[in-house]
Amino acid sequence: MNYQETIEYLYHAAPTFQKVGAAGYKEGLDNTLALDEHFGHPHQQYKTIHVAGTNGKGSCSHTIAAILQAAGMKVGLYTSPHLVDFRERIKINGQCVSKEYVIDFVEQERAFFEPLHPSFFEITTAMAFKYFADEKVDIAVIEVGLGGRLDCTNIITPILSVITNISKDHTQFLGNTLHEIAGEKAGIIKRGVPVVIGETVPETKEVFLEKASQMEAPILFAENFDISKYQDYDFQLKGSYQEKNRRTILCAAHQLELPEEAIRQGMLEVCQTTGLMGRWQQLQSSPTVICDTGHNVGGWEYLSEQIRKQPCRQCRIVFGMVDDKEIDKVMAMLPKDAVYYWTQAETKRAVDVSHVKALGDSLSLQGTSYPDVLTAYHAALNEAAADDFIFVGGSSYVVADLLAGL
């Protein structure tokens, strides 16, 4: 198989949550443990940092990896979902895993994993852990896929755990209350391993304190961390929601006793160092075009405010969502005076554009429907004046379609 055939095989042999939603999610660690045993427990050959949370875990994972790299380490980085190419999920020092490695892994190991019927994420996690061992990384930053307790990354024993925040997302798997969701995320707290908590509310804080106490794990709340000596450190990620991520990252870097110059450099150059995309990412000016992967109520509490503050003649928003998000609540936050370009991403999970438009109409949001993201984007671009502001988002998949098309 060539690379494209290999990726198609992975998508079809093991349905991915990214493509099909709930059908691609497997609860429990049996397959993960079988794969781990088969490969000789590769994650035990290097240090790890484990990052969970509802929002911000991608930004925090990439920035911590950039800081570690600036400190001179060989750093593995495992994140999801990808935006343009599958290989974005598995990187060392900012370089994606090679196509050849992906092809060889699948061809050599499919006889073992096919009878297991693993999920796409289970295979991908096994591939990442083995790749990092094969390439002899010093440390790997591992982002949780979904939840924590039963996520297949949760077989690692890291040197530090990070939980960014808790809001309602993937409630069909994780629970309907913040208390329940926090319990799932707290499942990554390991015995004796320090944990940094990015932000809390009373009902989540008690969950983290209780779990950390059970596991005799030192717990640090980033909300209480004094960042005064880091005030002049410029953070490349400019979304207003990044201020809380910034505090979480600084607290984690301090706990890891990383050099201040590495912290400064990693924060300033995270996108170049790691290839991070889609976080208040500016694609052009005149008109200004920003895309962002924020996709749930927690993310849009910040995005809606930041969009409103943009100085412009006219705000234009290309918008679509997927089916397991609280679309009514997110769309109620959208600015009333923007012009909307309603659309849907390629994924089967996309909310049909006719439903998005109907919701927009019910909220008195003025907009037109477009069959795909690129068509919607080019319509916005064609109608925009030089001093307009265009925002593209609502879902990681909308941003992915945009970046892939461009």
C-alpha positions in Angstrom: 0.0 0.0 0.0 1.1 3.6 -0.6 0.6 6.3 2.1 -2.9 7.3 1.0 -4.1 3.7 0.7 -2.7 3.1 4.2 -4.6 6.0 5.7 -7.8 4.9 4.0 -7.3 1.4 5.3 -6.9 2.8 8.9 -10.1 4.8 8.5 -12.1 1.9 7.2 -10.5 -1.0 9.2 -10.9 1.0 12.4 -13.6 3.7 12.3 -12.3 7.0 13.7 -14.3 9.1 16.1 -13.2 12.1 14.0 -15.0 10.6 11.0 -18.1 8.8 12.4 -18.5 10.0 16.0 -19.8 7.6 18.7 -19.4 4.5 16.5 -15.6 5.1 16.5 -15.3 5.3 20.3 -14.3 2.2 22.3 -14.6 2.2 26.0 -12.1 0.2 28.1 -8.4 -0.5 27.9 -8.3 -4.2 26.9 -7.2 -3.6 23.3 -4.7 -0.9 24.4 -3.1 -3.2 26.9 -2.9 -6.0 24.4 -1.2 -3.7 21.9 1.1 -2.4 24.6 2.1 -5.9 25.6 2.7 -6.9 21.9 5.1 -3.9 21.4 7.0 -4.4 24.6 5.6 -1.5 26.6 7.4 1.2 24.5 6.1 4.1 26.6 8.3 2.9 29.5 11.4 3.7 27.5 11.1 7.5 27.9 9.6 10.1 30.2 6.1 11.4 29.5 3.8 14.3 30.4 0.1 13.7 30.2 -2.4 16.5 29.3 -6.2 16.2 29.7 -9.0 18.8 29.7 -12.0 20.0 27.8 -10.5 23.0 26.2 -6.9 24.1 25.9 -5.2 20.8 26.0 -3.9 21.1 22.4 -2.4 24.5 23.0 -0.9 23.5 26.3 0.5 20.2 24.9 2.2 22.0 22.0 3.6 24.8 24.1 5.0 22.5 26.7 6.6 20.5 23.9 8.1 23.6 22.4 9.5 24.6 25.8 11.1 21.2 26.4 12.6 21.3 22.9 14.0 24.8 23.6 15.6 23.2 26.7 17.5 20.9 24.4 15.5 17.7 24.6 14.3 15.4 21.9 10.6 15.7 22.3 7.7 13.4 21.1 4.3 15.0 20.8 1.1 13.1 20.4 -2.1 15.1 19.8 -5.5 14.8 18.1 -7.4 15.4 15.9 -5.3 16.3 12.9 -6.4 19.2 10.7 -4.8 18.5 7.3 -2.7 15.3 7.4 -2.9 12.3 9.8 0.8 12.6 10.5 0.3 15.8 12.4 -0.8 13.6 15.3 2.7 12.1 15.9 5.7 14.4 15.9 9.3 14.6 17.2 10.8 18.0 17.5 8.0 19.5 15.4 8.6 17.0 12.5 5.7 14.7 11.5 6.2 11.0 11.5 7.3 9.9 8.1 4.9 8.4 5.6 7.2 5.3 5.4 6.9 4.7 9.1 3.1 4.8 8.9 3.0 2.4 5.9 5.5 0.0 7.5 3.8 0.0 10.9 0.4 -1.0 9.3 1.8 -3.6 6.9 4.0 -5.3 9.5 1.5 -5.2 12.4 -2.0 -5.6 10.8 -1.9 -9.4 11.2 -1.7 -8.8 15.0 -4.1 -6.0 15.4 -6.9 -6.9 12.9 -8.3 -9.8 15.1 -8.5 -7.3 18.0 -10.8 -4.9 16.0 -9.2 -1.9 17.7 -10.5 1.6 17.2 -8.5 4.0 15.0 -7.3 5.9 18.1 -6.1 2.7 19.8 -4.0 1.8 16.7 -2.7 5.4 16.4 -1.7 5.5 20.1 0.2 2.3 19.8 1.9 3.6 16.7 2.9 6.8 18.5 4.2 5.1 21.6 6.3 2.7 19.5 7.6 5.5 17.2 8.8 7.5 20.2 10.7 4.5 21.5 12.2 3.6 18.1 13.4 7.2 17.8 14.7 7.3 21.4 13.0 10.5 22.4 13.9 12.0 25.8 10.4 12.8 26.7 6.9 12.8 25.1 4.0 15.1 25.7 0.8 12.9 25.4 -2.6 14.6 24.9 -5.6 12.6 26.1 -8.0 11.8 23.2 -11.3 11.8 25.1 -12.0 12.0 28.8 -9.1 10.5 30.8 -9.8 7.5 33.0 -10.6 5.1 30.1 -8.7 6.9 27.4 -6.1 4.6 25.8 -3.3 7.0 26.5 -3.9 6.4 30.2 -1.5 3.4 30.4 1.4 5.8 30.9 2.9 6.8 34.2 4.0 10.4 33.5 6.4 12.7 35.4 3.6 15.3 35.4 -0.1 15.3 34.7 -1.9 18.4 33.5 -5.7 19.0 33.5 -6.5 22.3 31.8 -10.2 22.8 32.6 -13.6 21.1 32.6 -16.7 22.1 30.6 -19.5 20.2 29.1 -18.4 18.3 26.0 -18.8 14.6 24.9 -21.5 14.3 27.5 -22.7 11.0 26.0 -19.4 9.4 27.1 -18.3 11.5 30.1 -21.4 12.4 32.0 -23.9 15.3 32.1 -22.5 17.3 35.1 -19.2 19.0 35.6 -18.7 16.8 38.6 -19.0 13.6 36.5 -16.8 14.9 33.7 -14.1 16.0 36.2 -14.2 12.5 37.6 -13.3 11.1 34.2 -10.5 13.7 33.6 -9.2 13.1 37.1 -8.6 9.5 36.1 -5.2 10.5 34.7 -3.9 11.4 38.2 -1.3 8.7 39.1 0.0 7.7 42.4 2.7 10.1 43.6 2.8 12.0 40.3 2.3 15.8 40.6 -0.8 17.2 38.8 -1.3 20.8 37.6 -5.0 21.9 37.4 -5.5 24.8 35.0 -8.8 26.2 36.2 -11.6 25.0 38.5 -15.1 25.7 39.7 -16.2 24.5 43.2 -17.8 21.3 41.9 -14.7 20.3 40.0 -12.1 21.4 42.5 -13.4 19.0 45.2 -13.2 16.1 42.7 -9.5 16.9 41.9 -8.6 17.4 45.6 -10.2 14.0 46.5 -8.5 12.1 43.7 -5.1 13.6 44.3 -5.5 12.8 48.0 -6.4 9.2 47.2 -3.3 8.9 44.9 -1.0 10.8 47.3 -0.3 13.1 44.3 1.0 16.6 44.9 -1.7 19.0 43.4 -1.0 22.5 42.1 -3.7 24.9 41.0 -2.5 27.2 38.2 -5.1 29.8 39.4 -2.9 30.3 42.5 0.5 30.3 40.7 2.3 33.7 40.8 3.2 34.6 37.2 4.6 38.0 38.0 8.1 37.2 36.9 6.9 36.0 33.6 4.8 39.0 32.7 7.0 40.1 29.9 7.1 36.7 28.3 5.3 37.0 24.9 3.0 34.2 24.1 2.6 33.5 20.3 -1.0 32.2 20.7 -3.1 35.3 20.8 -6.7 34.1 21.5 -8.1 35.8 24.6 -8.8 32.3 26.0 -5.0 31.6 25.9 -4.5 33.7 29.0 -5.6 30.8 31.2 -3.6 28.3 29.2 -0.6 30.6 29.6 -0.9 30.4 33.4 -1.3 26.6 33.2 1.8 26.2 31.0 3.9 28.5 33.2 2.8 26.5 36.3 3.7 23.2 34.6 7.1 24.6 33.3 7.9 25.8 36.8 7.0 22.4 38.3 9.3 20.7 35.7 12.1 23.2 36.7 12.7 24.2 33.1 15.1 27.1 32.3 13.6 30.5 32.0 15.1 31.1 28.6 13.6 27.9 27.3 10.2 28.9 28.7 10.5 32.3 27.0 11.6 30.8 23.6 9.0 28.0 23.6 6.1 30.3 24.3 7.3 32.8 21.7 7.9 30.3 18.9 5.3 27.5 19.6 3.8 27.5 16.1 7.1 27.4 14.2 8.5 24.8 16.7 5.6 22.4 16.7 3.6 23.2 13.6 0.5 24.1 15.7 -2.4 25.5 13.6 -5.9 26.7 14.1 -5.5 28.7 17.3 -6.7 32.2 16.5 -4.5 31.8 13.4 -4.3 34.7 11.1 -4.4 33.6 7.4 -4.2 37.1 5.8 -4.7 40.8 6.3 -6.8 43.3 4.3 -9.3 41.8 5.0 -8.1 40.2 8.2 -8.9 36.5 8.2 -8.8 34.4 11.4 -9.6 30.8 11.9 -10.0 29.0 15.3 -10.8 25.4 16.3 -12.9 26.4 19.3 -16.0 24.2 19.1 -18.0 24.1 22.3 -19.6 26.4 24.9 -16.5 26.8 26.9 -14.4 27.9 23.9 -17.1 30.2 22.5 -17.4 32.1 25.8 -14.0 33.6 24.9 -14.3 33.5 21.1 -17.6 35.4 20.8 -16.2 38.2 23.0 -12.9 38.4 21.1 -14.7 38.5 17.7 -16.9 41.4 19.0 -13.9 43.4 19.9 -12.3 43.2 16.4 -12.1 46.7 14.9 -13.7 46.4 11.4 -16.2 47.8 9.0 -18.1 44.5 8.8 -17.7 41.2 10.6 -18.2 38.1 8.4 -18.4 34.7 10.0 -18.1 31.3 8.1 -19.7 28.9 10.6 -20.6 25.2 10.9 -20.6 22.6 13.8 -20.7 18.9 14.4 -23.5 16.8 16.0 -22.3 16.2 19.5 -21.9 19.9 20.5 -24.5 22.2 22.2 -25.1 24.1 18.9 -28.1 26.0 20.3 -26.0 27.4 23.2 -23.0 28.2 21.0 -25.1 30.0 18.3 -26.9 32.0 20.9 -23.5 33.6 21.7 -22.8 34.6 18.1 -22.6 38.4 17.4 -26.0 39.7 16.1 -24.5 42.3 13.7 -22.2 39.9 11.7 -23.0 38.5 8.2 -23.0 34.7 8.3 -21.9 32.1 5.7 -23.5 28.9 7.0 -21.8 25.7 6.0 -20.9 22.2 6.9 -17.6 20.3 7.0 -16.9 17.1 5.0 -17.2 14.8 8.1 -20.4 12.6 8.5 -20.7 14.3 11.9 -21.4 17.7 10.5 -24.7 19.3 11.3 -26.6 19.7 8.0 -26.2 23.3 6.8 -30.0 23.6 6.4 -30.4 23.0 10.2 -27.6 25.5 11.0 -29.3 28.2 8.8 -32.7 27.5 10.4 -31.2 28.0 13.9 -29.5 31.2 12.6 -32.8 32.4 11.3 -34.5 31.7 14.6 -31.8 33.8 16.4 -32.2 36.7 13.8 -28.7 36.1 12.4 -28.4 37.2 8.8 -26.8 34.6 6.6 -26.7 32.4 3.5 -26.1 28.7 3.2 -23.1 27.2 1.3 -22.6 23.5 0.6 -19.0 23.3 1.8 -16.4 25.3 3.7 -14.3 26.6 0.8 -17.3 27.8 -1.1 -18.5 29.7 2.0 -15.1 31.1 2.6 -14.6 32.4 -0.9 -18.1 34.0 -0.8 -17.1 35.8 2.3 -13.7 36.9 0.8 -15.4 38.1 -2.4 -17.9 40.2 -0.5 -15.4 41.7 2.0 -13.9 45.1 1.9 -10.2 45.6 2.9 -11.2 46.7 6.4 -13.6 43.8 7.1 -12.9 41.0 9.5 -13.6 37.3 8.5 -13.7 34.6 11.1 -13.9 30.9 10.1 -14.8 28.3 12.8 -17.4 26.6 14.9 -15.7 23.2 14.6 -12.2 21.8 14.2 -13.5 20.1 11.0 -14.5 23.5 9.5 -11.0 24.8 10.1 -9.5 21.5 8.8 -11.5 21.8 5.5 -10.4 25.4 5.1 -6.7 24.7 5.7 -6.7 21.6 3.5 -8.4 23.5 0.7 -6.0 26.4 0.9 
